């Protein structure tokens, strides 16, 4: 066989010998073996593979679309052997050679014709002439038989290895201390096309998110410098570069080294998923627009798809190139979730066909389309040539991290049978801590909390958790009496966050829209009088003690987070802080003159204080990173979390000037990671940049969250040697 097998980057195994039906994920029969035999025979005669390609996707495209280079067949080969090769490699199985025995018949007939020709010849050659005229032909016929024998042996080998394929393996990927993967950060974990590496979004200590690289055959995790605030990474088809989005720009980085390069500016709310074709075209999605195309070398991004306003489409996200490099999958986002669908479209003219109605990103590998449905990773047979599903869907994995509103799920696949996915967060419980940090009791049992808040007098707890009577993505807002645990539903649907009014009669929360914005709403604790106080506002974080101001954080999906406040007396919205950095978790001081918040302006996540409402002056409070600031009831101390510790600074105000002491560590906190419940008890709300919340009671106690798992759950799972028959039963 050809020496391609020993070259770096060439995929070994049966990819080069797949029939068109196998490449398309269709049911196969013995004619697939005939095709494999033809591939072997072609390679024996020419030293070249019948279908060329360095990657599986390129090879599959060649199998489906291109003819072998017939001119490579040697002129000395007898015609029947050439005809056998052609008939074995006929793309239409109805015209393909039916049985391997037919190949022998073809050669036998040629051999018979050759012998008969020698008998009826009127000219008797000399011994020397006979040796020259008969021997080459007969040797080529024998060579044909030998080639057939080799081909049959290889086909038998391929069938044998298929039967004895390696068993599927599931394993958890471990990461070194200080590295916190964020697989849910807009599909923040991606597998290289050859299945050898994963790239993932992670935080190193208290620093900003960066891209990290992990060879699957090694324990090494390498941070790719210059990739701060990265999201939506995706690989180049040559496995050498990674594209990603940061600061409203599309960028790329070579994994072997070198500086990060900017490819283009991206429109507002763009950068929701990307894909890179072998010919150097990059596609990326947008929550407020179509799929865009740009050359990997740089240039201006141009639209590829068109939104369908009649269908309620507001964005096309998470594109994924199909193996032919001319078509791609994407998710059409509509305001009504039940109308969202995965489509297949043409790069050339944007024409498209609906594949399946689902609210998820999609990927293609091994003749299947992969997508997520209510935190379940699903697979379904898919013919990418006709761009239609050809069978029923089935479960591949459970508890897969996904965005509950916008659809993207944290999974990635490759043709080599490897699947990587991020794990949905584990439940937490809410516990009381003494002033010394000792756990004194459970305020709310373990659950899938997506926001919580404590009333000012500490007698009631508002929690947001999954609605058990609704679908997986819905959530309900409950009011719980802390004395006896009695609860009542306040409202439900796409609810996040919970902030109590100063009088303890109302609760502010966020109600997600299908374009990933969130209306800021207020409702009475008994469930009556719900109203919108700011459309597409964001996540509530704090309610001023005088009842006038409600602070919130804008949460548009791809934009930086900024702080705002709405005047509840007249509905006026003011901008508290809007910078190129991200700011969140704004907390009013008890006198309403100051706002504590978290920002990554320094490159690390730190706690700051600004004057309110103008914010002309600011003070940095934390020194080694921080999250979840919370004021003491009288405003003389400010607490925050950092690296698993609760810290505090003493606060004094002299002549209008703010002063804070150096931070002092008080005790260890019973959580060691970020949670979906997020900003928690002073504010509440989920988001990729929000940390566990801290609430301070008047008697000096604290209310925080605590993981109930005996040990920390894995963040990322790898499935090796996956095959379509490896199904997880529903």
C-alpha positions, 0 to 999 in steps of 0.5 A, spaced: 500 500 500 501 507 499 506 510 504 501 515 506 500 511 512 506 513 515 505 521 514 504 525 520 496 528 520 494 522 515 488 519 519 489 511 519 483 506 519 477 505 514 476 512 513 479 512 506 475 505 504 468 508 506 463 507 501 458 513 499 453 510 503 457 509 509 460 516 509 452 519 509 450 515 515 446 510 510 444 503 512 450 498 508 450 491 505 455 487 502 456 492 496 460 497 501 465 491 502 466 491 494 467 499 494 473 497 499 475 492 495 476 497 489 479 502 493 485 497 495 485 494 488 486 502 486 491 503 491 495 497 489 495 498 482 497 506 482 500 507 489 495 512 490 488 512 494 482 513 490 479 518 495 484 524 497 484 528 503 488 529 509 482 530 514 476 525 515 472 531 512 476 532 506 476 524 505 468 524 506 467 529 501 472 526 496 468 520 496 461 523 495 463 528 490 469 526 486 471 521 481 478 517 482 483 519 478 483 514 472 489 516 468 493 513 474 491 506 472 497 503 469 497 503 461 500 496 462 494 493 466 489 489 462 482 492 461 478 487 465 482 489 471 481 496 470 474 495 469 473 491 475 476 497 479 471 502 475 465 497 477 467 496 484 468 504 485 461 506 482 458 511 486 451 508 485 450 501 488 445 499 483 451 499 478 456 497 482 459 490 482 454 485 486 459 480 488 467 479 489 466 473 485 464 477 479 471 479 479 474 472 478 469 471 472 472 477 469 479 475 470 477 468 468 474 470 461 480 474 459 484 468 461 480 464 456 480 469 451 487 469 451 488 462 451 483 461 445 487 466 441 493 462 442 490 456 439 486 459 433 492 464 431 494 462 423 501 465 425 506 460 429 510 464 433 518 462 434 520 460 441 523 467 442 517 471 439 512 466 444 516 468 450 515 475 448 508 476 446 504 471 451 508 472 458 507 479 459 499 478 458 499 472 462 503 475 468 498 481 468 492 476 469 496 473 474 497 479 477 490 481 477 489 475 481 494 477 486 491 483 487 484 480 488 487 476 493 490 482 497 484 486 496 480 480 499 484 479 505 484 487 506 477 487 506 476 481 511 481 485 515 477 491 515 471 487 517 474 483 522 477 490 526 470 492 525 467 487 529 473 487 534 472 495 535 475 498 541 470 498 547 467 505 548 470 509 554 467 514 558 472 518 563 473 525 566 478 530 564 482 532 570 485 539 571 490 542 575 489 546 581 487 554 579 484 552 572 477 552 572 474 550 566 468 554 563 464 549 558 458 553 558 461 559 556 458 559 549 460 552 547 467 553 551 470 546 549 472 544 542 475 538 540 480 538 534 478 535 528 483 529 528 481 528 536 488 529 539 487 536 543 481 540 546 481 547 547 477 550 552 475 556 556 477 557 563 479 561 568 486 561 571 485 563 579 482 570 579 484 572 572 480 573 566 477 567 562 483 565 557 483 559 552 487 553 554 490 547 550 489 540 553 492 534 549 488 528 550 494 524 550 497 528 556 496 531 562 499 538 560 494 544 560 497 550 557 494 557 557 494 560 550 496 567 552 493 573 549 486 570 549 483 574 555 475 574 555 475 569 550 469 565 548 466 560 542 473 557 540 473 553 534 478 549 530 481 550 523 481 544 519 488 543 519 488 542 527 494 548 527 490 554 529 484 556 533 479 561 532 475 565 538 471 571 540 473 577 544 472 584 545 467 584 539 472 581 535 474 575 531 481 573 533 485 567 531 491 563 535 496 558 532 497 553 538 504 552 536 506 559 538 506 566 536 501 572 537 494 573 537 491 576 530 485 579 529 481 577 523 475 582 523 471 586 527 464 583 529 457 586 529 453 587 535 451 580 539 455 576 534 460 571 535 455 565 537 459 559 535 464 559 529 466 554 524 473 554 519 473 550 512 479 547 509 479 552 504 480 558 509 473 560 510 470 562 517 463 562 518 460 565 525 453 566 528 449 572 531 444 573 536 441 579 532 443 577 525 445 572 520 451 567 519 457 571 517 463 569 512 470 572 513 476 569 510 481 566 515 486 571 513 482 577 515 477 582 511 470 584 512 465 579 514 459 579 510 452 576 511 451 568 508 444 567 511 438 571 511 433 572 517 426 570 516 422 575 519 415 572 518 418 566 522 420 570 527 427 569 526 432 574 530 438 570 529 442 565 526 448 562 531 453 556 532 454 554 524 458 548 523 461 546 516 459 539 513 464 535 510 463 538 503 465 545 505 460 548 501 454 547 506 453 548 514 448 547 519 446 552 524 440 554 529 435 559 527 433 563 534 426 565 534 422 569 540 418 562 541 422 557 543 418 551 540 419 554 533 427 554 533 430 549 528 436 547 526 437 548 518 442 546 513 445 552 508 449 553 502 455 557 503 454 560 496 447 562 496 445 562 503 439 557 500 437 552 506 433 547 508 430 545 515 433 539 518 430 538 525 426 542 530 430 543 536 433 549 540 440 547 540 447 548 536 448 542 532 454 538 529 456 532 524 460 526 525 460 519 523 454 520 519 450 523 525 447 530 527 448 531 534 444 536 538 442 537 545 435 537 548 433 539 555 440 537 557 441 531 553 446 530 548 442 526 542 444 523 535 440 522 529 442 519 523 443 524 517 444 524 510 448 530 509 448 530 501 441 530 501 441 534 508 435 530 511 435 526 517 434 518 516 432 515 522 430 516 529 434 520 535 437 517 541 441 519 547 448 519 547 449 523 554 446 526 560 446 532 564 450 536 558 451 543 560 447 548 555 444 555 555 437 555 557 435 561 553 439 561 547 440 554 546 448 553 545 450 546 549 457 545 551 459 539 546 464 537 541 465 531 536 470 528 531 470 523 526 474 519 530 469 517 535 471 522 540 465 526 544 467 531 549 462 535 553 461 539 559 457 537 565 451 541 568 452 544 575 451 540 581 446 542 586 447 546 592 444 547 598 443 554 602 446 554 609 447 559 615 454 560 618 455 563 624 459 569 625 465 565 626 464 561 619 461 554 623 455 551 619 449 552 624 443 549 619 440 548 612 436 554 610 434 551 603 435 543 601 439 541 595 436 543 589 438 546 582 438 553 584 438 559 579 438 565 583 436 566 591 435 572 595 434 573 603 428 578 605 431 584 609 428 581 616 431 574 614 424 571 615 423 569 608 427 566 602 426 567 595 429 562 591 429 560 583 429 553 581 427 548 576 419 548 575 418 540 576 411 541 573 414 544 567 419 543 562 427 542 563 428 549 562 423 553 566 424 555 573 419 558 578 420 563 583 418 561 590 418 564 597 420 560 603 419 561 610 425 560 614 422 558 620 419 552 618 421 551 610 413 552 608 414 555 601 409 558 596 410 559 588 410 566 586 411 566 579 414 561 574 417 560 566 424 563 564 425 566 571 432 568 574 435 572 580 431 574 586 432 581 590 427 583 595 424 590 596 426 594 603 419 593 606 419 585 604 413 585 600 415 585 593 421 581 589 424 583 583 427 578 578 429 577 571 424 574 566 428 572 560 426 573 553 428 569 547 433 573 544 437 572 550 435 579 553 431 579 560 425 584 562 426 587 569 420 585 573 417 586 580 412 582 583 408 582 590 411 576 594 404 573 594 404 572 586 400 578 585 401 585 581 407 583 576 409 588 572 415 590 568 419 596 570 425 596 565 424 592 558 430 588 556 433 591 562 437 585 565 439 582 572 437 585 578 442 586 583 440 590 589 434 595 591 436 601 595 434 602 602 429 608 601 426 603 595 427 608 590 432 605 586 433 598 583 440 596 580 441 591 575 446 588 570 445 588 563 446 581 560 445 581 553 449 575 551 455 577 547 456 584 550 460 586 556 456 587 562 454 594 565 451 597 571 444 601 571 439 603 575 432 604 574 428 610 578 422 606 580 418 613 582 418 615 574 421 609 570 427 613 568 434 609 567 441 611 569 447 608 567 451 607 573 458 604 569 459 602 562 466 601 560 470 596 555 471 592 561 465 588 564 462 590 571 456 586 575 453 585 582 452 592 584 450 593 591 447 599 594 450 601 601 445 602 606 445 609 606 445 609 598 451 613 597 455 608 594 455 602 590 460 596 591 461 592 584 465 587 581 469 588 575 475 585 570 478 592 568 485 590 571 485 583 568 482 580 574 476 579 577 476 585 583 471 588 588 470 596 587 466 601 590 464 607 587 459 613 589 452 613 587 449 615 582 454 619 579 460 614 580 465 620 579 470 616 584 472 609 585 476 605 590 479 598 589 477 594 595 480 587 594 487 585 592 488 578 590 481 578 586 474 578 589 466 576 588 460 577 591 460 583 595 455 584 601 455 590 606 453 589 613 447 592 615 449 598 618 454 599 612 461 599 617 464 593 613 464 590 606 464 583 605 466 579 599 469 572 597 476 570 594 479 564 593 475 560 598 475 565 603 470 570 606 474 577 607 472 584 610 474 591 610 472 596 615 469 602 612 469 609 614 466 616 611 469 622 613 467 629 610 464 625 604 470 621 602 470 614 602 475 610 606 476 602 607 481 598 611 486 593 608 482 586 607 482 581 613 480 574 612 475 571 616 474 564 615 473 559 609 467 558 605 463 552 604 464 552 596 470 552 591 467 554 585 462 558 581 455 556 581 449 557 576 445 560 582 450 566 582 450 572 585 445 569 590 442 573 597 443 580 595 442 580 588 441 573 585 442 571 578 445 566 573 451 568 569 458 565 567 461 571 570 457 571 577 460 567 583 457 565 589 453 570 593 453 572 600 448 575 605 449 578 611 444 578 617 443 583 622 445 578 628 452 577 624 450 571 621 451 569 614 447 565 608 451 562 603 451 556 598 454 549 599 455 543 595 452 537 597 457 532 593 462 528 597 467 530 592 467 535 586 463 533 580 467 533 573 467 539 569 468 535 562 467 528 560 470 525 554 467 519 550 472 515 546 471 510 541 463 512 540 459 508 535 452 509 533 450 502 536 453 505 543 446 508 545 444 510 552 437 508 553 432 513 555 
